[in-house]
Amino acid sequence: MVVNGEPPLRQGPRGLEVCLRLLLGGTLREPEATLRAYG
């Protein structure tokens, strides 16, 4: 997975938090965008 152009592990805990928010909230609001982000 890549968030904002960088791997979550390089972003640290905040990066992982963003990943979780996108995964939980984005999947409900914007499934296509989420699939593009993680696909």
Order of alpha helices (4+ residues) and beta strands (2+ residues): alpha-alpha-alpha
